[in-house]
């Protein structure tokens, strides 16, 4: 089934004969460079090894149908129900092993249970350029894609388990990431577009992370008067049970300041610093023929920073989507431009409800739904997304 919304096409591979369902979005750029987001989820109960094989088989079949090879993959994130016990199975397959270098791809693991019967679900991002093979390089925990005057860098799985507290571990993961950035002449202030912070037991460890990030950002000149970084901070386990904080991030080398817009919708949701946290609600990055719109984890919040509809997950989802729509609108985007959603629910009993409501609202848009506590106990659900819109900016770098 193919639907067209603006320049984003949607396709699903959901036949009962397949071992897993696959939802795909494709942005078709005027330059000929296409972008794909795929969400893959097993259809049948089985061991982690069996389900990973099911995911791999369905993923390969979908890529063949789309005319993609594995060289076009840039990021794969695996949502896992019991990551410490599943790491061995993930390492056993090249496509889910973060250390695999042929072909290089950033691989992220996060302990967030997907909707049953899945023990594991996959979100993956591909770029296809018909004029050339992608110029990718692995360096440690990072994958760099070099394209013209820009280089895109995804870094995954940074932990600092040697520190005892979430405060100390947050300082450690950011300092490790900064060393990675500095080796490429990059900085948090000028080049980092987006981070994810996954916290073991978010209710206990979130405040330590917030304090450490706020202090470190202030030291680097990231304040309410300059800018922060788009981010999601939710519960998520590492394969290392001692790791309280895990960092994934995306940065761009060579990006110009005029390419970046930080998003806010103050009539709908407050600036984050109002309640003591330091991240942007979203960011957009403009290129010659397109604009990427990257929204942080967003919840049911009002313009004063208060939780709306406590105890009602359905109404919280409705309000969350109102807030997301307002942020998209600032960037000149709409829901029709969204390429993928990730939905986090605090209570596993809300997985089916959230999945059903997202499908009723957005059809075949690739959507991952996983169990993850949000930063305040009163928030029952959080949503992040990415959108792409067509643009005409001949003065800017090409994507």
N, C-alpha and C positions, 0 to 999 in steps of 0.2 A: 504494500500500500504506500503511495507516494502523495504527500501533501506539499503544497508550495505556500510559504509565507514569506513575503518579500523575497530576499535572496537565500533564505534558509529552507531547505527541503528536509522532510522527515520520512524515515522509512523504518519499518519494523520487520524483524524475522521472528515470528512467534508461532510457527507451525508446531503442532504437537509431536511431529517426528524428530524435531531437533532436541538435543540434550539440554539446551539453554535458550532463553529468549534474548534477543538483541534488539535494542533501540538505537537508531542512528540519526544524527543531524548532520547536514552538509551545507556549508556556506560556499557558494560558488562566486569567487571573486572575478572582477572584470579583468584582472591581470592573468587569469588562468590558474592562479594558485588557490586551491580548495582546502578547506578545513573541515575536519570530521570529529565529532564526539560520539562515542559508543558506550552504552551501558549494557553489560552482559550479566545475566543471572541464571543459575541452574534452575531447572524445572522440577527435578526429582530429588528426593532424599537420598543421601549417600555419604560416604566418608569424604574427608577433605581431599584425599588423593583422587577419588572418582569425580568429585565435583570440579576440581581444577582441570581435569582432562575434559570434562563436559564444557567448561568455559572456554578452554583452548580450542576445542573442536568447533564450537559455534562461532567463536571469534574469527578463526581462520576462514570458515565458510563465508561469513559476512564480508570479510576483507576481500576475498576472491570475487564475490559478487559486486563489490564496489570498485574493483580494479586497484586495490591497495596491496602493497607488500609490507613486510615488517620494517623495512627501512624507513617508512613514512611515520612510524610511531615515535612520539616524543615523550609522552607521559602515560604510565599505567598506575592506577591506584587500586589496591585490593582492600576491600572492606571485609574484615575477618571476625568470626564469632568467638574464637578462642586462640588468639594470635600466638601466645607462648607455646601452645601445643601444635600449632599449624605451621610454624616457621620452617621445620624440616621439609615438609611437603612443598612449600612455596619455593624453597631453595633448590629443590630437585628438578624443577622445570626452568629452562632458560628464560621463558617469557615472563616469569614471576620472580626471577632471581635478580636482586639489585646489582649484583657484581657482574652480570653477564655483559659482555662488551660487543657481541656480534649479533645483530647490529646494536649499537648503544641506544638505550632508552632509559629515562628516569623512571625508577620503580619505587612506589611508595606502599608501605603496609600500614594499616591502622586497625586497631582492635575496636571495631564498631559492628555489632551484629546486624547483618542485612535481614530482610524479611524471609522467614521460613518458606520453603524448605532449604533455602540457601545457607550454607556455612560460609560462603565467600561470594562476593560480587565484585565486578570489575568496572571501573570507569577508565576509558582510554581516549587519548587525544592524538590525532594524526594530521599531518600536513602533506599535501601532494602538489608538487610543482612539475608540470609536464615538460619543462625545459631542461631540468637537471635533477640529479640525485641530491638529496639533502646532505649538506656538509655538517655532520654531527661529530662531536668529540666528547669522550668521557674523561673527567678529571675528578678522581675521588668520588664524593657523593653527588657530583653535579654532572649534568649533561648540557652541553652548549651547542646550539644551532646557529651557525654563522650564515647570515643572509645580507649581502651588500654591506652597507655601513653599520648595520645592527647585528648584535649577537644576543640571542635569547637563552637564558640560563635557568634551568630547573634544578633545584637542590632538594634532596629528600632524606628523611630519616636521621636528622641530627639529634643526638641525645647527649646528656652530660650526667650520667648516673652516679658519678663520683661524689657529687654534692648531696647533702642530706635533705635539703628542703626544695620546694618548688621555686622559691625565690632564687636560691643558689643555682639550681639547674637552669632556670630561665636565663640568668646572666651567662651561664656557661654555654648554652646553645647559641645565644646571639653572638657571643665573642668568637665561638668557633665559626659561625656563619660569616661574621665580619672578616675573619682571616681568609676565608674562601673568597670573599668579595675583593679584598685588597690585593690578593694574588692576581686578580684580573683587572686591577685599577678601577674597581667599582666601589660604591658606598651605599649604606642604608638610605642616606638622605636623597641621593640623586638617581639611583638605579632600581631600587627594589619596588616592585609594583604590588606584590601580594604575598602574604604569609598565611600559613595554617599552624596553629598551636594546639596540639592534642595533649590533653591532660589526664593522667591517671587520677580517678576520683575527683572530678571537677569541683564538687562541693567543698572539698578540703584544700585543694591545691590552686584554685583559680586566683584567690587574693594574693598569694605569693607571686604568681606569675605576673599579675597586673602591676604590683608594686615594682618588681624588677624591671619590667618593660618600660614603665613610666619613667623610672629613674634613668635607665640607659638611653631612652629616646631623648630626654631632656639634655643629657650630656652630649648628645650628637646634634642638638639643635632642632629636634623634632618636637614641636610644641603646638598648642592650639593656634598660635599666631603664624606658624609656618605651614606644616602639614604633618600627617601621620602616614600610615601605610594601610591599605585595604587588608582585612584579616578576618579569619574565623578562629575563634577560640572555644573549643568544646571538648567534652570527654572523649578520650581515645587512648587505648592501651598500646604500648610498645611490646615487641617480642622480648625485650629485656624488662623483667618485672621490677627492677630497681629504678627504671626511668620514669620519673614523674611528669616529664615534659618532652615532647617530640616536636621538631620543627621541620616543615616543608616550606619552600619559598620559590618565588619566580622573580627574576630580575632581567633587565634589558641593558646591555652595553651599547652606548652610542645614542640612547634615546634623548631627544631634545625636550627641554622643559615645556615648550609650546605644544608638544604632542599629548601631554598628560593633563587631564582634568579630574579633580577630586570631587566626588559627588555628595550632595547633601539634599535633604528635603525637610527643612526645618518646620514647615507647616504640618508635617506628619510625624516625624520622629526627631528626638533631640540630638544635638552633637554628643559624641561619646564622652567627651571630657566633663560634661555636666554631672555624670555619675562616676567620675574618677578613672575612666579607662581611656586608652590612647590608640584608637584605630580609626581609619576613615570608613564611612559607610559604603564607599565604593570608589572606583577609579575607572576612567576610560583612557585608552591609548589610541590616538588617531594615526593612520597611515595614508598612503596615496589613495587606495581604493576601498578602504574599510576602516571601521573603528571597533575596537574591542571594548566591551563594557563588562567590568568585573565587579560583582557585588559581594560584599562581605556577608558573613552570617547575619541574618536579619530576623527579628522576632516581633512579637505583638507588643509594641512600645508606642507611647504617644509623644507629643512634642515636648512634654515636661520630663521625659525619662521614666514614666511610670508604666508598670505592667498592665495591660488591658486584658479583660476577660479571664481572671484567675480561675483555674479549674476546668476550663472549657476548651479543649484542644481544637475543636472544630472552629469555634469563633476566633481563637488565636491564629489559626492558619489563615482565615479570611483576612484578619487585620494585617498579618505578616505580608500577604500578597498585595494588599493596598499600599503598604510601605514600599515594597519592591517596585510596584508599578510607578510610584512617584519618583523613585531613584532612577529607574529606566528612562522616564520621561525627561528628566534633566539632561540625560545624555543623548536625547533625540532617538531613543529606542522605545520599543513596546514589547509586550509579551510575545508577539509574533516573531521577534528577532532572537528570542532566547534559544540557545543551543543545548543547554543542559541545566538541570537542577540537582542539588543535593539537599535532602530533607533529613533533619535530625530530630528524633523524638526521644523524650526522656523515658517514657513508659513503653516497654515492648508491646503492651496490649494495644497501643495506638498505631502500630506499623501498618496494619491492614487499612484502617480508616484513612490514614495519611496517604497511602498509596492510591486508594480508590478515589479520594477527592482530587488528588493531583491529576490522575488519569482522566477523570470527568472534566476537569478544567482545561487540561493541556494536551490531551490525547497522547500521541506517540513521542512527544518531546522526551529525550533520554533523561530519566529521573532515577537516582539512587535514593532509597529510603533506608536509614540505618538507626540503630539505637545509640544515642549519645546524649548525656546530660548537657543542658545548656547552662550558661554562666550563672543564672539566678534560678533557684529551685522553682520559683513561680512560673517560669517560662517552660511550657510543655513541648514546644516545637520551635525549630529554627530552620531557615531556608537560605541557601546561597545559590547563585546562578551566574552564568556567563551568557552574554549576547554578542552578536556581531551585526553591524549595520553597514550598508554600502555608503561610500563617501567619495568625494572628489577633492583631493588635496595634492595637486601636482607639486607643490613646494616641499612636501614632507617625504621622508624616506618610504620606500616600498616595504610591505610586510615580507 
